[in-house]
Amino acid sequence: MSTLSEAPPQGLERTYSRWASLVVLCAGTLMTILDGNIVTVAMPAIQRDLGFSGPGLAWVVNAYLIPFGGLLLLVGRLGDLVGRKRMFTAGLAVFTAASVLCGLATSQGTLIAARTVQGVGGAMASAVVLGMLFALFPEPGELARAIAVFSAVGAGGGALGTFLGGALTQALNWHWIFLINLPIGIVAWFAAVRVLAPEQGAGLGKGADYPGAALVTGALMLTVYVIVGTGDRSLTATLLLAALALALFVAFTVRQARAARPLLRLRLFRSRLLTGANTVQILMIGTMFGFQFIGALYVQRVMGFSELLTGTAFLPAPVAIGLLMLGLSARTIGRFGAYRVLLAGLVLIVAGMGLLSRAPADGSYVTDVLPPLLLLAAGFAAAMPALTGLALSGAREEDAGLASGLFNTTQVVGGSLGLAMLSTLAAGRTDELVARGAELIPATAAGYQLAFRVAALIGAAALVLAAGVLRGRRD
């Protein structure tokens, strides 16, 4: 079997092995993405069982996001050096073991510590996947189909996590939202060992800038910490932490400009395509997190849906995303170009968030939730594969893991920023109206409406940026 850096020879057996590798990579990715969303509906049950306070409960999510977002860039580069297969399989093992610890947790500290280790394993497994896809499928047509499949699994898995979280929590208990990763992780690990081609990395002696790694990892982790904890600290403390994060980024940039073997080649950012696509992704994912998390809270707290019913209500999203990505995405991009497909997808996302911002306190699922849900699903199904291809198409083979880690990093940062901003706005608006004497449910609905309107504006900013910065890249 050839290495991942080589173009596979033609033939049925080799084609099967590459697509089997895609299945394995998708399985590992699905597990980490599910875990980022499956806790959403189960949060009230976790709070009741372990006695979390309101602010403390947020760390069930934060403890995962901070190491996940902070380590993606570092482990992406290390994957290039030690071999992406080694990094991927090690990440699966760490993530699966930590999932078991989460499922067995009986105290707050144990759960938060295990979630932190989960974030580390998730970063290890996720950071190298896109680079492996680009090496496995060097032919543009096959690459487009592979990205469509991968994006469908990722996007569908995010929405599917909401359904599984509600179903498992209501049918069994919240522990099973983590324990479900055990059989998936074992199967994925054994399949990865057998199916993925062996690969020799460049070696730790080439590009292992450990001082630079410490600076950028600290900067990224502190940035995610600032984002996810914005509503829990004073403005002064937030600004001081943000300034420290910025100082670490500046120090890292200076280090990379002078290091003999830099961790991150700054020439990557000379590409308007790579820089622009990652910036667009931050805005787009921030918008979609507003839909995914705030939308789930709307149907629970305003419409009164149970955990299982909430998960079921969002099930059309992964179904629509999967069907559209697998059935139309690659062919549509091949016919019209990634640039045009991306813009069309962003238009649908903005339209969906605009409709959702009108959802009232006495809203109906069929008229007020389902139509924008389907618009958002269709928009994401179009935009995500196109954006992925644009972001990574200019990366060299030796930088593929790093570019993949960077792309995954901007996903986490965009989602964290969007969630922190939109949830803070919604809570602030609700508290303001309740203080004026408004009833709780109408005030809660008004808070969510504000969050959805702001999310629509963020989506519109992504559309404008994509139209301007990525103009001319239509293939």
C-alpha positions as CSV (number, residue, x, y, z in Angstrom):
1,M,0.0,0.0,0.0
2,S,1.4,3.4,-0.9
3,T,2.0,6.2,1.6
4,L,-0.5,9.0,2.0
5,S,1.8,11.4,0.3
6,E,1.8,9.5,-2.9
7,A,-0.9,9.5,-5.6
8,P,-2.6,6.1,-5.4
9,P,-2.3,4.0,-8.5
10,Q,-5.4,3.3,-10.5
11,G,-7.4,0.1,-10.0
12,L,-10.4,-1.2,-8.1
13,E,-8.4,-2.4,-5.0
14,R,-6.7,0.9,-4.5
15,T,-9.9,2.9,-5.0
16,Y,-11.6,0.7,-2.4
17,S,-8.8,1.3,0.1
18,R,-8.9,5.1,-0.3
19,W,-12.7,5.2,0.1
20,A,-12.4,2.8,3.1
21,S,-9.9,5.2,4.6
22,L,-12.4,8.0,4.1
23,V,-15.0,6.0,6.0
24,V,-12.6,5.6,8.9
25,L,-11.7,9.3,9.0
26,C,-15.3,10.2,8.9
27,A,-16.1,7.8,11.8
28,G,-13.4,9.4,14.0
29,T,-14.5,12.9,13.1
30,L,-18.2,12.0,13.8
31,M,-17.3,10.9,17.3
32,T,-15.5,14.2,18.2
33,I,-18.2,16.3,16.6
34,L,-21.0,14.5,18.3
35,D,-19.3,15.1,21.6
36,G,-19.2,18.8,21.0
37,N,-23.0,19.0,20.7
38,I,-24.5,16.0,22.4
39,V,-24.2,17.6,25.9
40,T,-26.4,20.6,24.9
41,V,-29.8,18.9,25.7
42,A,-28.4,17.0,28.6
43,M,-27.1,20.0,30.5
44,P,-30.1,20.4,32.9
45,A,-29.8,16.7,33.8
46,I,-26.1,16.9,34.5
47,Q,-26.7,20.0,36.6
48,R,-29.4,18.2,38.7
49,D,-27.3,15.1,39.2
50,L,-23.9,16.6,40.0
51,G,-25.1,19.9,41.6
52,F,-23.4,22.4,39.3
53,S,-24.1,26.0,39.7
54,G,-25.2,28.1,36.7
55,P,-21.7,29.4,35.9
56,G,-20.1,26.1,36.9
57,L,-22.2,24.2,34.4
58,A,-20.8,26.1,31.5
59,W,-17.5,24.4,32.2
60,V,-18.9,21.1,31.1
61,V,-18.7,22.7,27.6
62,N,-15.7,25.0,28.2
63,A,-13.4,22.3,29.5
64,Y,-13.7,20.5,26.2
65,L,-13.6,23.6,23.9
66,I,-10.5,25.2,25.5
67,P,-7.9,22.4,24.9
68,F,-9.6,21.4,21.6
69,G,-9.4,24.9,20.1
70,G,-6.0,25.6,21.7
71,L,-4.2,22.5,20.6
72,L,-5.4,22.1,17.0
73,L,-2.7,24.1,15.4
74,L,0.1,22.5,17.4
75,V,-1.0,18.9,16.8
76,G,-1.7,19.6,13.2
77,R,1.9,20.5,12.7
78,L,3.1,17.6,14.9
79,G,1.0,15.3,12.6
80,D,3.1,16.5,9.7
81,L,6.3,15.7,11.6
82,V,5.5,12.3,13.3
83,G,3.0,11.0,10.7
84,R,-0.7,11.8,10.4
85,K,-1.9,8.3,10.9
86,R,0.0,8.1,14.2
87,M,-1.5,11.3,15.4
88,F,-5.0,10.3,14.3
89,T,-5.0,6.8,16.0
90,A,-3.4,8.2,19.2
91,G,-6.1,10.9,19.3
92,L,-8.9,8.3,18.9
93,A,-7.4,6.3,21.8
94,V,-7.1,9.3,24.1
95,F,-10.6,10.5,23.2
96,T,-12.3,7.1,23.7
97,A,-10.6,6.6,27.1
98,A,-11.6,10.0,28.3
99,S,-15.2,9.4,27.1
100,V,-15.4,6.4,29.4
101,L,-14.1,8.5,32.3
102,C,-16.8,11.2,31.5
103,G,-19.5,8.5,31.5
104,L,-18.4,7.1,34.8
105,A,-18.0,10.5,36.5
106,T,-19.8,11.0,39.8
107,S,-18.4,14.4,40.7
108,Q,-18.0,17.8,39.1
109,G,-14.2,17.7,39.2
110,T,-14.0,14.3,37.6
111,L,-16.3,15.2,34.8
112,I,-14.5,18.5,34.1
113,A,-11.1,16.9,34.2
114,A,-12.2,14.1,31.8
115,R,-13.8,16.6,29.5
116,T,-10.4,18.4,29.3
117,V,-8.7,15.2,28.3
118,Q,-11.4,14.6,25.7
119,G,-10.6,18.0,24.2
120,V,-7.0,17.0,23.9
121,G,-7.9,13.7,22.2
122,G,-10.4,15.4,19.9
123,A,-7.8,17.9,18.8
124,M,-5.3,15.1,18.0
125,A,-7.8,13.2,15.9
126,S,-9.4,16.1,14.2
127,A,-6.4,18.3,13.3
128,V,-4.9,16.0,10.6
129,V,-8.0,14.7,8.9
130,L,-8.3,17.2,6.2
131,G,-4.7,17.0,5.3
132,M,-5.1,13.2,5.0
133,L,-8.0,13.7,2.7
134,F,-6.1,15.9,0.3
135,A,-3.3,13.4,0.2
136,L,-5.7,10.5,-0.4
137,F,-7.6,12.2,-3.2
138,P,-5.3,14.3,-5.4
139,E,-7.7,14.2,-8.4
140,P,-10.0,17.3,-8.1
141,G,-13.2,15.4,-8.9
142,E,-12.6,12.7,-6.4
143,L,-11.5,15.3,-3.9
144,A,-14.7,17.2,-4.3
145,R,-16.7,14.0,-3.6
146,A,-14.6,13.1,-0.6
147,I,-15.0,16.6,0.9
148,A,-18.7,16.4,0.3
149,V,-18.9,13.1,2.2
150,F,-16.7,14.4,5.0
151,S,-18.6,17.7,5.3
152,A,-21.9,15.8,5.4
153,V,-20.7,13.7,8.2
154,G,-19.4,16.7,10.1
155,A,-22.4,18.9,9.6
156,G,-24.9,16.1,10.1
157,G,-23.1,14.9,13.2
158,G,-23.4,18.3,14.8
159,A,-27.1,18.3,14.5
160,L,-27.5,14.6,15.1
161,G,-25.7,15.2,18.5
162,T,-28.7,17.2,19.6
163,F,-31.1,14.4,18.8
164,L,-28.9,11.7,20.4
165,G,-28.3,13.8,23.5
166,G,-32.1,14.2,24.1
167,A,-32.9,10.5,23.3
168,L,-30.1,9.0,25.5
169,T,-30.7,11.4,28.4
170,Q,-34.5,10.7,28.4
171,A,-34.4,7.0,27.7
172,L,-31.4,6.1,29.9
173,N,-29.4,8.9,31.6
174,W,-26.8,11.5,30.8
175,H,-23.9,9.2,31.4
176,W,-24.7,7.4,28.1
177,I,-24.1,10.5,26.0
178,F,-20.4,9.8,26.7
179,L,-20.4,6.0,27.0
180,I,-21.8,5.7,23.5
181,N,-18.3,6.8,22.3
182,L,-16.7,3.5,23.6
183,P,-17.9,1.1,20.9
184,I,-17.6,3.7,18.1
185,G,-14.0,4.6,19.3
186,I,-12.9,0.9,19.5
187,V,-14.2,0.1,16.0
188,A,-12.7,3.3,14.6
189,W,-9.3,2.7,16.1
190,F,-9.0,-0.9,14.9
191,A,-10.2,0.1,11.5
192,A,-7.8,3.0,11.3
193,V,-4.8,0.7,12.2
194,R,-5.8,-1.7,9.5
195,V,-7.1,0.5,6.7
196,L,-5.1,3.8,6.8
197,A,-1.9,3.6,4.9
198,P,1.4,3.8,6.9
199,E,3.1,7.1,6.7
200,Q,6.5,8.5,7.7
201,G,6.4,12.1,8.9
202,A,9.1,14.6,8.2
203,G,10.6,13.9,11.7
204,L,10.5,15.9,14.9
205,G,13.9,17.5,13.9
206,K,12.3,19.4,11.1
207,G,10.0,22.2,12.2
208,A,9.6,21.3,15.8
209,D,9.7,24.9,17.2
210,Y,8.7,24.1,20.8
211,P,9.0,27.7,22.2
212,G,6.8,28.8,19.3
213,A,4.4,25.9,20.0
214,A,4.1,27.0,23.6
215,L,3.4,30.6,22.6
216,V,0.7,29.8,20.1
217,T,-0.9,27.1,22.1
218,G,-1.1,29.4,25.1
219,A,-2.5,32.2,23.0
220,L,-5.1,30.0,21.4
221,M,-6.2,28.4,24.7
222,L,-6.4,31.8,26.4
223,T,-8.4,33.2,23.4
224,V,-10.9,30.4,23.7
225,Y,-11.0,30.9,27.5
226,V,-11.7,34.6,27.0
227,I,-14.5,33.9,24.5
228,V,-16.3,31.2,26.4
229,G,-16.2,33.0,29.8
230,T,-17.1,36.5,28.6
231,G,-20.4,36.6,30.4
232,D,-18.9,35.4,33.7
233,R,-16.3,38.1,34.4
234,S,-16.0,41.9,34.5
235,L,-15.3,43.9,31.3
236,T,-11.9,44.9,32.8
237,A,-10.8,41.3,33.4
238,T,-12.0,40.3,29.9
239,L,-10.0,43.1,28.3
240,L,-6.9,42.3,30.3
241,L,-7.0,38.7,29.4
242,A,-7.7,39.6,25.7
243,A,-4.6,41.9,25.8
244,L,-2.5,39.1,27.2
245,A,-3.7,36.7,24.5
246,L,-2.9,39.4,21.9
247,A,0.6,39.8,23.4
248,L,1.2,36.0,23.1
249,F,0.1,36.1,19.5
250,V,2.5,39.0,18.7
251,A,5.4,37.1,20.5
252,F,4.6,34.0,18.5
253,T,4.6,36.0,15.2
254,V,8.0,37.5,16.0
255,R,9.3,34.0,17.0
256,Q,8.1,32.5,13.7
257,A,9.7,35.3,11.6
258,R,13.1,34.6,13.2
259,A,13.1,30.8,14.0
260,A,15.2,28.6,11.8
261,R,12.5,25.9,11.8
262,P,9.2,27.7,12.5
263,L,6.1,25.9,13.6
264,L,3.9,28.0,11.3
265,R,5.3,29.3,8.0
266,L,4.0,32.8,7.9
267,R,4.0,32.7,4.2
268,L,0.7,30.7,4.4
269,F,-1.1,33.9,5.3
270,R,0.1,35.7,2.2
271,S,-2.5,33.7,0.4
272,R,-5.7,35.8,0.2
273,L,-7.6,32.5,-0.4
274,L,-6.5,30.8,2.8
275,T,-6.7,33.8,5.0
276,G,-10.0,35.0,3.6
277,A,-11.6,31.5,3.7
278,N,-10.7,31.0,7.4
279,T,-12.0,34.4,8.3
280,V,-15.3,33.7,6.5
281,Q,-15.5,30.4,8.4
282,I,-15.2,32.2,11.7
283,L,-18.3,34.3,10.9
284,M,-20.3,31.5,9.3
285,I,-19.7,29.0,12.1
286,G,-20.5,31.7,14.6
287,T,-23.9,32.2,12.9
288,M,-24.6,28.4,12.8
289,F,-23.8,27.9,16.5
290,G,-26.4,30.6,17.2
291,F,-28.9,28.4,15.4
292,Q,-27.8,25.2,16.9
293,F,-27.5,26.1,20.6
294,I,-29.9,29.1,20.9
295,G,-32.4,27.3,18.7
296,A,-32.4,24.2,21.0
297,L,-33.0,26.5,24.0
298,Y,-35.9,28.2,22.2
299,V,-37.8,25.1,21.6
300,Q,-37.2,23.9,25.1
301,R,-37.7,27.0,27.2
302,V,-40.2,28.9,25.1
303,M,-42.1,26.1,23.2
304,G,-41.9,23.7,26.2
305,F,-40.4,20.7,24.3
306,S,-39.0,17.8,26.2
307,E,-35.4,16.6,25.7
308,L,-36.4,13.9,23.3
309,L,-38.8,16.1,21.4
310,T,-36.1,18.8,21.1
311,G,-33.7,16.3,19.6
312,T,-36.4,15.0,17.2
313,A,-37.3,18.6,16.2
314,F,-33.7,19.2,14.9
315,L,-33.4,15.8,13.2
316,P,-34.5,17.2,9.8
317,A,-31.3,19.2,9.7
318,P,-28.8,16.4,9.5
319,V,-31.0,14.5,7.2
320,A,-31.2,17.4,4.8
321,I,-27.5,18.2,5.1
322,G,-26.5,14.6,4.4
323,L,-28.8,14.3,1.4
324,L,-27.7,17.6,-0.1
325,M,-24.0,17.2,0.5
326,L,-23.9,13.6,-0.8
327,G,-26.3,14.0,-3.7
328,L,-25.6,17.5,-5.0
329,S,-22.6,19.2,-3.4
330,A,-19.8,17.8,-5.4
331,R,-21.7,18.0,-8.7
332,T,-22.9,21.5,-8.0
333,I,-19.3,22.7,-7.1
334,G,-18.0,21.0,-10.3
335,R,-20.6,22.8,-12.4
336,F,-20.7,26.3,-10.9
337,G,-17.5,26.5,-9.0
338,A,-16.8,26.7,-5.3
339,Y,-17.0,30.5,-5.2
340,R,-20.6,30.7,-6.5
341,V,-21.8,27.7,-4.4
342,L,-20.3,29.3,-1.3
343,L,-22.1,32.6,-1.9
344,A,-25.4,30.8,-2.6
345,G,-25.1,28.9,0.6
346,L,-24.4,32.0,2.7
347,V,-27.5,33.7,1.2
348,L,-29.6,30.8,2.4
349,I,-28.0,30.9,5.9
350,V,-28.8,34.6,6.2
351,A,-32.3,34.1,5.0
352,G,-32.8,31.3,7.5
353,M,-31.5,33.3,10.4
354,G,-33.7,36.2,9.4
355,L,-36.8,34.0,9.5
356,L,-35.8,32.5,12.8
357,S,-35.5,36.0,14.3
358,R,-39.3,36.3,14.0
359,A,-40.0,33.3,16.1
360,P,-42.6,34.5,18.8
361,A,-43.3,33.4,22.3
362,D,-46.4,31.4,21.1
363,G,-44.6,30.0,18.1
364,S,-45.4,26.8,16.1
365,Y,-42.7,24.3,15.1
366,V,-44.2,23.8,11.7
367,T,-44.4,27.5,10.7
368,D,-41.7,29.2,12.9
369,V,-38.9,26.6,13.3
370,L,-39.0,24.1,10.5
371,P,-38.8,26.5,7.5
372,P,-35.7,28.3,8.8
373,L,-34.2,25.0,9.9
374,L,-34.4,23.7,6.4
375,L,-33.0,26.9,4.9
376,L,-30.1,26.8,7.3
377,A,-29.4,23.2,6.6
378,A,-29.5,23.7,2.8
379,G,-27.2,26.8,3.1
380,F,-24.7,25.0,5.3
381,A,-24.7,21.9,3.0
382,A,-23.8,24.2,0.1
383,A,-21.3,26.5,1.8
384,M,-19.2,24.1,4.0
385,P,-17.7,21.8,1.3
386,A,-17.1,24.8,-1.0
387,L,-15.4,26.7,1.8
388,T,-13.3,23.7,2.8
389,G,-12.0,23.2,-0.7
390,L,-11.2,26.9,-1.1
391,A,-9.4,27.1,2.2
392,L,-7.1,24.1,1.7
393,S,-6.6,24.0,-2.1
394,G,-3.5,26.2,-1.9
395,A,-1.7,24.3,0.8
396,R,1.5,22.4,0.0
397,E,1.7,18.8,0.9
398,E,4.2,19.5,3.7
399,D,1.8,22.1,5.1
400,A,-1.4,20.0,4.7
401,G,-1.6,19.0,8.4
402,L,-0.9,22.6,9.5
403,A,-3.5,24.0,7.1
404,S,-6.0,21.4,8.3
405,G,-5.3,22.3,12.0
406,L,-5.7,26.0,11.2
407,F,-9.1,25.4,9.4
408,N,-10.3,23.3,12.4
409,T,-9.1,26.0,14.8
410,T,-11.1,28.7,13.1
411,Q,-14.1,26.5,13.4
412,V,-13.8,26.2,17.1
413,V,-12.9,29.9,17.6
414,G,-15.9,30.9,15.4
415,G,-18.3,28.6,17.3
416,S,-17.0,29.7,20.7
417,L,-17.2,33.4,19.8
418,G,-20.7,33.1,18.3
419,L,-22.0,31.1,21.2
420,A,-20.5,33.4,23.9
421,M,-21.7,36.6,22.1
422,L,-25.2,35.4,21.2
423,S,-26.0,33.7,24.6
424,T,-24.8,36.9,26.4
425,L,-27.0,39.1,24.3
426,A,-30.0,36.8,24.7
427,A,-29.6,36.6,28.5
428,G,-29.0,40.3,28.8
429,R,-32.2,41.2,26.8
430,T,-34.3,38.7,28.8
431,D,-33.0,40.0,32.2
432,E,-33.7,43.6,31.1
433,L,-37.3,42.8,30.1
434,V,-38.0,40.7,33.2
435,A,-36.7,43.6,35.3
436,R,-39.3,45.8,33.6
437,G,-42.1,43.5,34.6
438,A,-42.4,41.3,31.6
439,E,-43.4,37.6,31.9
440,L,-40.5,35.1,31.7
441,I,-41.5,33.2,28.5
442,P,-42.2,36.3,26.3
443,A,-39.0,37.9,27.7
444,T,-37.0,34.8,27.0
445,A,-38.4,34.7,23.4
446,A,-37.4,38.3,22.9
447,G,-33.9,37.6,24.1
448,Y,-33.6,34.8,21.6
449,Q,-35.0,36.9,18.8
450,L,-32.3,39.5,19.4
451,A,-29.6,36.7,19.3
452,F,-31.0,35.4,16.0
453,R,-31.0,38.9,14.5
454,V,-27.4,39.5,15.4
455,A,-26.6,36.0,14.0
456,A,-28.2,37.0,10.7
457,L,-26.0,40.1,10.6
458,I,-22.9,38.0,11.3
459,G,-23.9,35.8,8.4
460,A,-24.4,38.8,6.2
461,A,-20.9,40.0,7.1
462,A,-19.6,36.5,6.0
463,L,-21.4,36.9,2.7
464,V,-20.0,40.3,2.0
465,L,-16.4,39.2,3.0
466,A,-16.6,36.1,0.8
467,A,-17.9,38.0,-2.2
468,G,-15.1,40.5,-1.9
469,V,-12.0,38.6,-0.7
470,L,-12.6,35.3,-2.5
471,R,-13.8,37.0,-5.8
472,G,-12.2,35.5,-8.8
473,R,-11.6,32.0,-7.2
474,R,-14.5,30.2,-9.0
475,D,-12.9,26.8,-9.8
